[in-house]
Amino acid sequence: MTLDPLIAAPLLVQAHAAAAVLAAPLGPAQFVLPKADAQHRALGRVWVLLMAVAAASALAITGLAGPGRWSLVHLRVPVLALLLALAVLAARRGWAERHRWTMVGLYLGAPLITGAFTLMPARIMHRVLPGG
């Protein structure tokens, strides 16, 4: 494993990767820790903030479809923003089941599935991992 490709990447890419990598382990923690207490709410706020940073920075990262062009992966950004807002609204209104399943869907769709695409050849995170 080498961080050289990530260190050589633009600051925006580094911020995007940092937000996504930091958010990834918070999901499982939230799933197993007690719900509706101060710790859950604090970790949840951090996770939402990290995911918002990852989504917003993703809009400025282009090139997969050509220099300065968005690709199909960018379509997930408005979906992520909408689902984050709906999950927060559900939590604030006390709609626990709606909040729970929105967050599970967000976690499976954002850090896990979308994150897996970052491991494709020619992507920075592919070059960071061993054998990349």
VODRENMI-725841 format. One record per residue: y, z, x of N, C-alpha, C, CB in turn; residue in three letters. Coordinates in steps of 0.02 Angstrom, whole numbers. Glycine has a CB too. Layout:
<sites>
n_north:n_up:n_east:ca_north:ca_up:ca_east:c_north:c_up:c_east:cb_north:cb_up:cb_east:type
Y:Z:X:Y:Z:X:Y:Z:X:Y:Z:X:ALA
...
</sites>
This chain:
<sites>
n_north:n_up:n_east:ca_north:ca_up:ca_east:c_north:c_up:c_east:cb_north:cb_up:cb_east:type
-59:0:43:0:0:0:62:0:45:0:62:-48:MET
110:-41:26:173:-42:63:231:-48:14:174:-100:114:THR
282:-9:25:342:-12:-17:392:-64:8:375:56:-21:LEU
376:-97:63:423:-146:93:448:-198:44:389:-181:150:ASP
405:-230:2:431:-280:-45:481:-250:-95:374:-313:-82:PRO
468:-189:-116:512:-156:-164:577:-134:-130:478:-95:-195:LEU
573:-110:-69:632:-89:-32:676:-149:-17:613:-54:34:ILE
645:-207:-5:683:-268:9:712:-301:-54:639:-318:46:ALA
689:-279:-112:712:-308:-176:783:-285:-191:665:-288:-233:ALA
818:-322:-235:885:-301:-255:884:-231:-287:916:-352:-304:PRO
940:-195:-282:946:-128:-309:928:-125:-383:1017:-102:-299:LEU
946:-176:-421:930:-178:-492:854:-177:-503:961:-240:-525:LEU
818:-215:-463:745:-216:-468:716:-148:-449:715:-272:-423:VAL
744:-117:-399:722:-50:-379:733:1:-434:758:-28:-315:GLN
791:-2:-467:806:44:-522:759:32:-580:879:35:-545:ALA
746:-32:-595:700:-49:-649:630:-21:-634:697:-126:-658:HIS
606:-33:-574:539:-9:-555:536:67:-556:519:-36:-485:ALA
588:100:-530:589:173:-528:586:202:-599:652:198:-492:ALA
626:174:-644:626:199:-713:557:190:-745:680:162:-755:ALA
527:132:-735:462:118:-765:407:163:-735:443:45:-757:ALA
408:169:-669:357:210:-636:364:284:-655:361:202:-559:VAL
425:308:-659:436:378:-678:417:391:-752:509:397:-667:LEU
428:341:-795:412:349:-866:337:349:-878:444:294:-906:ALA
299:313:-838:227:303:-851:188:369:-858:197:262:-796:ALA
195:417:-813:155:478:-821:181:526:-875:153:515:-756:PRO
242:516:-897:268:561:-949:234:549:-1017:344:551:-957:LEU
211:488:-1029:177:474:-1092:115:517:-1102:158:401:-1095:GLY
68:514:-1056:8:556:-1064:25:630:-1067:-40:543:-1008:PRO
75:652:-1029:95:722:-1031:118:741:-1101:152:736:-980:ALA
157:697:-1132:181:710:-1199:124:712:-1250:233:658:-1219:GLN
73:671:-1237:18:667:-1285:-25:731:-1284:-26:607:-1269:PHE
-28:766:-1227:-72:824:-1222:-35:891:-1226:-111:821:-1158:VAL
29:892:-1210:67:954:-1213:83:973:-1286:133:948:-1172:LEU
100:1035:-1299:119:1056:-1367:177:1014:-1394:137:1130:-1368:PRO
176:1003:-1458:226:961:-1491:282:1004:-1521:194:918:-1546:LYS
340:973:-1529:398:1001:-1565:428:1063:-1533:377:1017:-1635:ALA
413:1075:-1469:447:1131:-1436:501:1103:-1390:396:1175:-1397:ASP
537:1147:-1357:593:1126:-1314:569:1081:-1257:629:1187:-1286:ALA
512:1096:-1228:486:1056:-1173:469:985:-1197:423:1089:-1142:GLN
438:979:-1254:421:914:-1282:484:873:-1295:380:922:-1347:HIS
533:904:-1324:596:869:-1338:631:848:-1273:643:912:-1380:ARG
632:891:-1224:665:875:-1160:629:817:-1124:667:937:-1114:ALA
563:822:-1119:525:767:-1088:532:703:-1128:451:786:-1081:LEU
535:709:-1193:544:650:-1236:611:617:-1224:538:670:-1309:GLY
663:656:-1217:729:628:-1202:730:593:-1135:783:683:-1203:ARG
698:623:-1085:693:591:-1019:655:525:-1024:659:639:-968:VAL
599:525:-1061:559:465:-1068:599:409:-1102:494:480:-1108:TRP
633:426:-1156:673:376:-1192:728:349:-1146:705:407:-1256:VAL
761:392:-1109:813:370:-1062:784:324:-1009:847:431:-1029:LEU
728:343:-979:696:301:-929:676:233:-957:635:336:-899:LEU
649:233:-1017:629:169:-1048:690:126:-1065:587:182:-1111:MET
744:158:-1086:806:121:-1100:833:90:-1036:858:167:-1132:ALA
831:127:-981:853:100:-916:808:42:-895:852:155:-861:VAL
743:50:-903:697:-4:-885:710:-66:-927:624:19:-893:ALA
721:-57:-992:733:-114:-1036:799:-148:-1020:731:-91:-1109:ALA
852:-109:-1013:918:-138:-999:918:-174:-932:972:-84:-1000:ALA
888:-144:-882:887:-177:-817:844:-240:-818:861:-129:-763:SER
793:-241:-860:750:-300:-866:790:-362:-888:693:-287:-915:ALA
840:-350:-930:881:-407:-953:918:-441:-896:930:-384:-1006:LEU
933:-403:-844:970:-432:-788:924:-460:-734:1015:-378:-757:ALA
859:-448:-740:812:-474:-691:784:-539:-718:754:-423:-677:ILE
802:-593:-686:780:-659:-709:747:-695:-651:840:-700:-736:THR
723:-754:-665:695:-794:-612:624:-817:-625:697:-757:-548:GLY
586:-780:-665:517:-799:-679:515:-868:-713:483:-747:-723:LEU
563:-881:-756:567:-946:-790:615:-993:-755:588:-936:-864:ALA
637:-974:-696:686:-1013:-659:747:-969:-645:707:-1077:-698:GLY
784:-985:-593:842:-944:-575:891:-934:-633:878:-975:-516:PRO
908:-872:-648:956:-856:-700:931:-866:-771:1015:-897:-690:GLY
866:-877:-779:839:-890:-846:792:-834:-868:802:-957:-848:ARG
797:-817:-931:751:-768:-959:684:-800:-972:780:-737:-1024:TRP
632:-759:-972:565:-783:-987:542:-750:-1052:516:-769:-928:SER
482:-766:-1072:455:-737:-1134:449:-661:-1131:387:-767:-1150:LEU
440:-634:-1071:434:-562:-1064:497:-526:-1086:417:-543:-991:VAL
553:-560:-1083:616:-529:-1104:621:-519:-1180:674:-573:-1081:HIS
577:-551:-1218:577:-541:-1290:558:-469:-1309:529:-590:-1323:LEU
524:-435:-1264:504:-366:-1279:563:-318:-1276:451:-344:-1231:ARG
618:-337:-1244:674:-291:-1236:705:-272:-1304:727:-322:-1192:VAL
724:-319:-1347:752:-297:-1411:701:-260:-1454:780:-356:-1449:PRO
637:-279:-1449:585:-244:-1486:580:-172:-1461:517:-280:-1479:VAL
581:-163:-1396:578:-96:-1367:638:-55:-1389:575:-100:-1290:LEU
697:-84:-1386:757:-48:-1406:753:-26:-1479:820:-91:-1395:ALA
731:-70:-1523:724:-54:-1593:673:1:-1604:705:-116:-1634:LEU
616:-4:-1571:564:46:-1580:584:114:-1551:499:23:-1548:LEU
620:114:-1495:646:177:-1467:692:210:-1518:683:165:-1401:LEU
737:170:-1548:784:198:-1597:746:225:-1658:835:144:-1619:ALA
696:188:-1681:658:210:-1740:618:274:-1724:610:155:-1763:LEU
591:279:-1664:553:338:-1644:598:400:-1641:518:327:-1577:ALA
658:391:-1613:705:447:-1610:728:466:-1680:767:427:-1566:VAL
742:417:-1722:762:432:-1791:707:469:-1828:778:366:-1828:LEU
645:447:-1819:589:481:-1851:583:553:-1828:523:444:-1838:ALA
592:565:-1764:588:634:-1739:644:677:-1768:592:634:-1662:ALA
704:649:-1770:762:687:-1796:754:703:-1870:826:648:-1784:ARG
721:659:-1906:713:669:-1978:650:709:-1994:710:603:-2014:ARG
611:726:-1943:551:766:-1955:491:726:-1978:566:818:-2004:GLY
493:661:-1968:437:618:-1987:387:615:-1929:462:545:-2006:TRP
349:668:-1922:306:677:-1864:255:620:-1855:269:742:-1868:ALA
221:600:-1908:170:547:-1901:202:481:-1881:131:539:-1966:GLU
257:464:-1913:291:401:-1895:315:404:-1823:351:388:-1943:ARG
344:460:-1802:366:469:-1734:307:462:-1685:401:538:-1725:HIS
253:497:-1701:194:497:-1657:169:426:-1646:138:541:-1686:ARG
158:389:-1699:128:323:-1692:175:272:-1663:103:298:-1759:TRP
239:280:-1675:288:236:-1643:288:248:-1568:359:246:-1672:THR
286:310:-1548:286:326:-1476:221:304:-1443:296:401:-1466:MET
164:312:-1477:101:289:-1448:104:213:-1439:41:308:-1495:VAL
129:178:-1490:135:105:-1484:182:85:-1429:159:76:-1550:GLY
238:120:-1423:285:106:-1369:253:117:-1301:347:150:-1376:LEU
216:171:-1294:186:186:-1230:133:134:-1212:155:255:-1231:TYR
92:116:-1260:40:66:-1247:71:-2:-1233:-9:61:-1305:LEU
124:-19:-1268:154:-85:-1261:201:-92:-1202:189:-102:-1322:GLY
235:-38:-1183:285:-44:-1130:256:-29:-1061:344:3:-1145:ALA
246:34:-1044:224:46:-975:154:19:-961:225:120:-961:PRO
109:20:-1009:41:0:-994:31:-76:-996:-7:31:-1042:LEU
42:-107:-1053:29:-179:-1059:80:-219:-1020:29:-201:-1132:ILE
144:-207:-1031:195:-245:-995:191:-229:-921:266:-228:-1022:THR
179:-166:-904:172:-148:-834:115:-184:-799:161:-73:-828:GLY
62:-198:-836:5:-235:-807:27:-304:-785:-52:-240:-857:ALA
74:-335:-820:97:-402:-801:134:-401:-735:143:-430:-856:PHE
161:-343:-716:196:-340:-651:148:-343:-593:238:-275:-648:THR
84:-336:-607:34:-338:-554:7:-408:-541:-24:-292:-571:LEU
34:-457:-576:13:-526:-565:35:-551:-496:41:-572:-621:MET
-3:-596:-466:18:-624:-401:89:-652:-404:-31:-679:-379:PRO
123:-648:-349:192:-671:-339:243:-623:-368:200:-739:-371:ALA
222:-568:-398:269:-517:-423:275:-463:-370:245:-487:-491:ARG
331:-430:-368:344:-379:-316:292:-323:-318:414:-350:-325:ILE
276:-297:-376:229:-241:-380:159:-261:-358:227:-213:-450:MET
141:-324:-365:77:-349:-340:75:-343:-264:65:-422:-361:HIS
131:-358:-233:135:-355:-159:139:-282:-134:195:-395:-134:ARG
159:-236:-177:164:-166:-157:94:-134:-153:209:-127:-207:VAL
50:-153:-199:-16:-122:-202:-62:-148:-146:-48:-135:-270:LEU
-113:-109:-129:-160:-131:-77:-193:-198:-97:-214:-78:-65:PRO
-198:-243:-50:-229:-308:-63:-182:-358:-94:-288:-300:-106:GLY
-120:-338:-107:-73:-383:-140:-40:-431:-92:-20:-344:-174:GLY
</sites>
